[in-house]
Amino acid sequence: MAISVVMPALEMAQETGKLLAWRKNEGEQVHKGEPLLEIETDKAVVEVEAPGDGLLVGVTAHVGEEIPVGRTIAWLVKPGEQPPANDGVQAQSGRASSVAAASAAVATPARVEPVVNAPLISPKARRLAKELGVDFWMIRGTGPDGVITAEDVQAFVDAGKQGTGEARTVGEPLSAIARLMAERTTQSWIQVPHFFVSREVDCVELQKAHKTLGPAIEEKNGVRVSITDFLLALVARVLAKHPRVNAIWKDGGIHLNPGVNISVAMAVEGGVVNAVIHNAEKMRLEEISSQRHRLTELARRNHLGMADISGGTFTISNLGMYKVDAFTAIIPPGQSAILAVGSISDRVVAHEGNPVVRPMMTITLSSDHRVIDGVRASAFLDELVGAIATAGSSLG
């Protein structure tokens, strides 16, 4: 029996998906679970697996096309079998069946990230903005209730041409990941009231713990333990004691998350993705290290699934390996805080009343002021600094 390949719904309120690539050619044998196609949603680029075995035939979707959720875009058939006539009707029960198809593509996320309110924009205006390469977040709508119209988009483009002589793209075009990251960080910076708190941390004990505990875990699991793994484990334990730092702002109020799901900012070709370690507060250091290693390898191969990038409640961004002393980070949408971690470097500091050289690190917490006030942010950082200063006993 022929198996339909449909455009899956991978997010709440998703209406369409953009086809980025077919991993198999028409007429090629496909096995269940193999990568079949890549699609782009509002949040991520997702690899979709084949829902069954068969020859790929009846392909109707082309790269770059926006496809409604639930529409059949190809068939998997047995040799000699013909696909059903494509009458344009959505497979089975339309959107409901596409959700089932999504479960075949990726594991179900532990928690769906809340969608932050986007500007109201008409479908025609959205299409025009995409065609012209315009960021509609920058446009003020003049339609009813502030809806952005096609005329608003065209006026915005015309104003840009008049002011600069010509609207043009500079440098290389953005990858899908880079464009999504740009849209989401812009969204967060505009809508979330950020504030920042920094602390310097003495890392003597953290480095000692890394040298003593790391090799044993590496020998047992075959995975190298990094400083980031230690920070993930320590942050998870401290977050469990400070639930407001792990909360979200939604529907005009503060909502506490049931678990600590830490996103780790990872550099990939063309941008940065946030891979999520779910329920990190319940994991041992070696488990966190194995999970982080698994996610890193998937990110390098561009094989992260929706479950791997969804449901984060707090993010760590570590630029220490790039020799960055300190920085501030933008809070990802759907979260209330992100910890920016700088490099560990020797500095002259006061220790027991004397100037000494110690390995120091600067950490900066970016917080959503609607959820976390200065006192809560400071209390969280203070306890985290204490945990790092006693890393060996905290994690041993």
N, C-alpha and C positions, 0 to 999 in steps of 0.2 A: 504494500500500500504506500502510495506517495506521501512524503512528509513535507509539510509546508514550512518554508523559512519566512518568518514575519519580522517586521520591525518591532523590537521589544520596547516595553515601557520600563525604563531603569530608574526613573525618578517619579516622585509624586507630581501630578499636574503636568507631566510631560506630554506634549501633543505630537511632536515630530522628532525625528532623529536625522542627522546628516550622515550619509554614507561616505566614509573616507577611503576605504579600500576593501577589495575582495581578496582574501587570502588564498582562494582556490579559483581555478578557471572553469568556465562552463564546459561540461562534459567530463570533468575530472572526478575521480573517485574520492569520496569524503567519508571519514569515519567519525562516529559520535564522539564529541568532546574535543575534536580538533579545532584550532582557530579557523573560523570561516570568514568573518568580516570584521571591520572596525567601524564604529559609529561615534559620532560626536553629539553629546547632549549639552545642556546648559552648564553642567558642572565638570565634565570630564570627557576624555577620549577612552572608549571602552572596547575591549576585544570580545566579540561574541563567538561562542562555540557552536559547533554543529549540533542540532537537536537529534540527529540519528545518522545511520549509515545510508549511502546511496550515491548515485551519480548526480552532480549538480547540473540541473537543467532549468529552462524556463526563467532565466534571469531577466528581470524587468527593471531593476534599479541600477543606476549608473553613478559612478564616483562623482561626488559633489552635489548630489541631489538631496533635497529635503523630502523625507518620506513620512507620511502620517503613521502614527503608532497603530499596530495591528494589521497593516497591509501586507499581503503576501508578496514577497519580492523574488522568490525562487522556489524550486522544489528539489527534493532528494528522492530519486526513484531507483528501482532495481533495473538491471540491464534489460532492455527491451520494453520496459514499461513507459507509458506516456503520461506526462503530467496532466492534471485536470485543466480544463479550459479556464483561462484567467479572465474572469468577468469583472475584476476590480473590486469584488466584495471582500470585506475583511474576513480573515480566517476565523472560523468558529464563532465566538461571541465578541469579535472585535478587540476592544481594549482589554477585556478580561483575559482573553487567550494570550494577548501579548505579554501580560504580566506573568503568565505561566511560562511563556517562552523565555522571559528574562531570567527565571530561576534556572533554566537550563544553561543560560549564558554565563551567569555569575552567581556566587553564593548570596543569599539574602543578607543585607546589611543588618548589623545588630541594632542600629537605630538610624532612622532616616533623618538627615540633617534638615532642620527647619529652613524653609525658603524665605530669604529676606525680601521684603516688598520691593518690587522693581517699579520703575516708572511706567505709567500707563501709556501704551503705544498701540496704534491700530495695526492690523496685519499688513496693510499696504505700506505703511510707514516703516515697519520692521524690515520688510523685503527691500525697500528702497535704501534703507540705512546699510543693509548688508551689501547690496550692490555697489554702493558708493564708498564703502569702507568707513562709515561714520559711527562713532561711539555715541549711541542715543542717550546715554546717561548725561551727556553734556548739553542736551537740548531741552529747552523749556517749552512744554506743550501749551498750545493755545486753544485746543478743542475743549469740549464739555468735560468738566471735572479735571482739567489739566491734561487730557489725553494728547499725546504727541501725534500729529497728523503728518501725512506725506508732504504737505506744504511746509510744515515746520522743518522737516529734514532738508528739503530743497533750499529753504531760506538759510538754514545753517551752513550748508555747503557754499551757497552763493556768497554769503558774508565772508567765509574763509578765503574764497578766491579773490574777492575785492580787497581784502586786507593784506594778502601775501602775494598777489599777482597771479598765483596758480596753486591749486590744491594738488599735492602730489605725495607719493609714498617715498620715504627716504630710507635707503639701505635695504637690507633683506626683508622680504615679507615675513610676518610673524607666523610661527608654527601654530597648530591648533592649541597645543598645551600653553604656549606663551600668550596667545590671545585670551584664552580662558582665564589664565592667571591675572592678566592685566585687567580684565573686566571685573573679576571678583575682588581684587585688591582695591580697585577704584570704588566699587560698591561699598566695601567695608569702610574705607577712609571717609567717604561722604556721609554714611549713615550712622556710624558708631562713634560716640565721643571717647576718644582715646586719651589716656594719660599714662605716664611712664615713671617707674621707680627702679633705681639701680643700686646694686651692692657689689663691693669687692669681696672675694672669697679666698681664703687661704686654702690651697689645694695640696698641702703636704700629705695629709691623711688619704686624700682621694688618690694621689699618685701611688702611695704605699699599697693601698687596697688593690689598685689596678695591677701592680706588680706581683702581689701575693695571691690574690684570688683569681686573676685572669688566666694564668697558665693552667691551673687545675681544671677550670671550665673548658678551656680550649682542648686539653688532652681528652676530656670526657666526651665533648660534643663535636670536636673537630671544627669549631667556629671560633675565630679570634674575637675576644671581648674588647670593645672600645671604650674610651672615656664616655662617649655618648650613651652607651648601654648602662653604665653606672649612673649617669644623670637621669636617664629614663626611669630606672628603678627607684632612685631616691625621690624624684619629683612625684611619681605615682603614689608613694607612701605618704608624702606630705599633703598631696591633693586630697587624699581620703580623709584627712583631718580638717581640711578647709573646703567644704563642699561649695561655698559661694564662688570660689575661684574656678570651680569646675562646672558652674551653672551656665544657663543661657538666658537671654532676654527674648521673650516670645509673647505675642499677643498682649503687649503692654504690661507684662509682669515678669518676675524672676521664676524660672523653673529649674529645679535641681535635677541633675542627671543621675540615674541609678548606678552608673559605673564610671570608672576612670578610663577613658579611651584616648590614649595619647597619640597625636599626629606627629610624625617626624618629617620635617622638610627635607626632601631629597632632590639633588640636582640630576636632571636627565637631559638628554639631547633636546634642545629647543625650549627648555624652561625648568620649572620646579614643580614637583608633585608632593602632596602631603599623604604619606602612607600611615595607616592607623594600626596601633597595637591595642586591641580591645581588652578591657578588664585588666589593665596592667597592674593595678594595685593588688591583685591576687596572684601575681606571677613572681617566681624567684628570678634572680639575676640571670641565671643560665637560660631560663625560658624566654626572657625578654631579649637576650642576645641572639638566640636562635631565630626568634620572630623577626627581629630587626634585620638580621642577615638575609632571611628569606624574602622579605619585602624589598630589600636593596637589590637583590638579584632579579626579582621580577621587574622592578623599575628600570634596571639597566637594559632589559630585553623588551621593554614596553609591553609587559604582560600583566600589569596590575589590573585586577578585576574591580568591579564596583564596590564589592564588600571590602576590598583592601584600602579604599580611599574614602569610604563613607563612615559617618558616625563619630568622628573625632570630637572630643569635648575640650581639649587643651592641646596646644602645639609647642614643640621645642624646635628652634632653629639654631643650629650650631655652625658658626663660621670660623671656629677656632683653628681648624685645619688649614684655613686660607690666610692665617696670620692676621686676622682682624681682631683688634684689641677690644672694641665695644661697638654696639650698634643698637638701633631700635627697630622693631618689626611691626608690621600691620597685622591686626587680628583677623584671622580667617572668618568669613561669614559663618554664622551658626555656632560660634564660640565666643567666649568672653575674655580670653587671655592667651598670650603667647610669650614664651620665654626665649629671649635672645641671648646666646652664649658666645662669649669671645674667647680668645686664645689664652692658654696658660703660659705665663712668662714670668721670669724672675724680676722682682721689683724690690726696692728698698722700702721697708715698712717698719713701724714701731712694733716691737714684740717684747712684752714684759719690761717695758721702759727703755729698751735699747734698739738702735737701728740695726736691722738684720735684712738679709736677702731671702725672700720667700717666693715660692711659685704662687702667683696670684692670678685670679680670673675675675672678669667683670660680667655680671649677669644683669639683664634688664627685663623687667616684666611690663609688658603693654597690657592695659586693662580697659574694659568697657565700664565707664563710670556709672552707667545705669545699674550695673550688677555689683561691682566691686568698688568700695570707697578706698581712700588712701590708707586708712587704718588696717583694713583687711589685706590690702596688697602688701603693706609693710610687715604685717604679722606672718603672712605666708612666706615672704622672702627671708625673714629672720629665722623661721624654723627650717627652711631649706638650706640656708647658710650653715646652720648648726648641724644638719644632717650630713652635708658635704664635709664639714670639719671633723666629723666622726664616722666617715664612710666605712671604715673597716668594721667597726662594731655594729653599724646600722645594717650592713648587708652580709656580714660574715656568718 
